[in-house]
Amino acid sequence: MSDTPEQRFEQWLQTATRYFVLINAGGAVAVLSFIGASLTCSLSPNIAVISLFFFVAGLVIAGIVILGQLTFSYRVYLMDDANPHGADISINSKPVTRFGNWVEPRTGSFLADSFFLFVLGASIGLLALISW
C-alpha cells in the first residue's frame, strides 16, 4: 500500500527538520571545538563566536518547528479522542496552541531560515579558519 501525498509530505517535513537540527548542532560543536583550540593557541576567537551565534539561532528556529509540530499533533490527538467541538474550544484557549497555530503555516520559511543561518554560520566559520 503506497503512502498518500500528505503522508509523504509529513515524512519529508520530519526528515527535513531532523536534518536542520543535526547540521546546526554539528556546526555549533565544530565551532566550540575551534574556539577551544584557538584559545590554547592564544588566537582571537571573535569571528568563531559570531559563527556560533548563527548555528545556535538556526538550531532554535528548527526547535520552534519541532514545537509547532508537537503542538499540532497533540491537538489532532485531542480532537480524535474527545468531542471535537469541546476539545477545539479547550485547545484554542491554551497559549501553546496559539503558538502552534502561528508556527504551522510558517514551517517551510522557518526551515529555510534555519538553512540560511547554517550557510551564514559556515561561511563566517570559514573566514575564522582562513584567518587562523
C-alpha positions as CSV (number, residue, x, y, z in Angstrom):
1,M,0.0,0.0,0.0
2,S,1.5,3.3,-1.0
3,D,1.6,6.4,1.1
4,T,-0.7,9.3,0.4
5,P,0.9,12.6,-0.7
6,E,0.0,14.1,2.8
7,Q,1.9,11.2,4.5
8,R,4.9,11.6,2.2
9,F,4.9,15.4,2.9
10,E,4.7,14.8,6.6
11,Q,7.6,12.3,6.4
12,W,9.6,14.8,4.4
13,L,8.9,17.5,6.9
14,Q,10.1,15.4,9.8
15,T,13.2,14.4,7.9
16,A,14.0,18.0,6.9
17,T,13.5,19.2,10.5
18,R,15.9,16.5,11.9
19,Y,18.4,17.4,9.2
20,F,18.4,21.1,10.1
21,V,18.7,20.3,13.8
22,L,21.6,18.0,13.0
23,I,23.6,20.3,10.8
24,N,23.2,23.4,13.0
25,A,24.1,21.3,16.1
26,G,27.1,19.8,14.3
27,G,28.2,23.3,13.2
28,A,27.9,24.6,16.8
29,V,30.0,21.7,18.1
30,A,32.6,22.3,15.4
31,V,32.8,26.0,16.3
32,L,33.1,25.2,20.0
33,S,36.0,22.9,19.2
34,F,37.6,25.6,17.1
35,I,37.2,28.2,19.9
36,G,38.8,25.8,22.4
37,A,41.7,25.2,20.0
38,S,42.2,28.8,19.3
39,L,42.2,29.7,23.0
40,T,45.0,27.3,23.6
41,C,46.9,28.9,20.7
42,S,46.2,32.4,22.0
43,L,44.3,33.4,18.9
44,S,41.2,35.6,19.0
45,P,38.0,33.5,18.6
46,N,35.7,36.5,18.0
47,I,34.8,35.5,14.4
48,A,34.1,32.0,15.6
49,V,31.8,33.3,18.3
50,I,29.7,35.1,15.7
51,S,29.6,31.9,13.6
52,L,28.4,30.0,16.8
53,F,25.6,32.5,17.2
54,F,24.3,31.8,13.7
55,F,24.4,28.0,14.3
56,V,22.6,28.3,17.6
57,A,20.0,30.6,16.1
58,G,19.4,28.0,13.3
59,L,19.1,25.4,16.0
60,V,16.5,27.4,17.9
61,I,14.5,28.0,14.7
62,A,14.5,24.3,13.9
63,G,13.4,23.7,17.6
64,I,10.5,26.1,17.0
65,V,9.4,24.0,14.1
66,I,9.5,20.8,16.2
67,L,7.5,22.5,19.0
68,G,4.9,23.6,16.4
69,Q,4.7,20.0,15.0
70,L,4.2,18.6,18.5
71,T,1.5,21.1,19.3
72,F,-0.3,20.3,16.1
73,S,0.0,16.5,16.7
74,Y,-1.3,17.0,20.3
75,R,-4.3,18.9,19.0
76,V,-5.1,16.2,16.5
77,Y,-4.8,13.6,19.2
78,L,-7.2,15.5,21.4
79,M,-9.6,16.1,18.6
80,D,-9.7,12.4,17.8
81,D,-10.0,11.4,21.4
82,A,-12.8,13.8,22.6
83,N,-15.8,15.7,21.4
84,P,-14.3,17.8,18.6
85,H,-16.2,21.0,19.4
86,G,-15.4,20.9,23.1
87,A,-11.8,19.9,22.5
88,D,-11.4,22.7,20.0
89,I,-12.6,25.3,22.4
90,S,-10.4,24.0,25.2
91,I,-7.3,23.6,23.0
92,N,-7.5,27.0,21.3
93,S,-7.6,28.7,24.7
94,K,-4.1,27.4,25.6
95,P,-1.2,29.8,24.8
96,V,0.9,26.9,23.5
97,T,-1.8,26.1,20.9
98,R,-1.9,29.7,19.8
99,F,1.9,29.4,19.4
100,G,1.4,26.2,17.3
101,N,-1.2,28.0,15.1
102,W,1.4,30.7,14.5
103,V,4.2,28.3,13.6
104,E,2.3,25.8,11.4
105,P,1.8,28.0,8.3
106,R,5.4,29.3,8.6
107,T,7.1,25.9,8.9
108,G,8.6,26.0,5.4
109,S,10.0,29.5,5.9
110,F,11.4,28.6,9.3
111,L,13.2,25.6,7.8
112,A,14.6,27.8,5.0
113,D,15.7,30.4,7.6
114,S,17.4,27.6,9.6
115,F,19.3,26.5,6.4
116,F,20.3,30.1,5.7
117,L,21.6,30.6,9.2
118,F,23.7,27.4,8.8
119,V,25.2,28.7,5.5
120,L,25.9,32.0,7.1
121,G,27.5,30.4,10.2
122,A,29.6,28.1,8.0
123,S,30.7,31.0,5.8
124,I,31.8,33.0,8.8
125,G,33.4,29.9,10.3
126,L,35.4,29.5,7.1
127,L,36.6,33.1,7.5
128,A,37.7,32.3,11.0
129,L,39.6,29.3,9.7
130,I,41.3,31.3,7.0
131,S,42.4,33.9,9.5
132,W,43.7,31.3,11.9
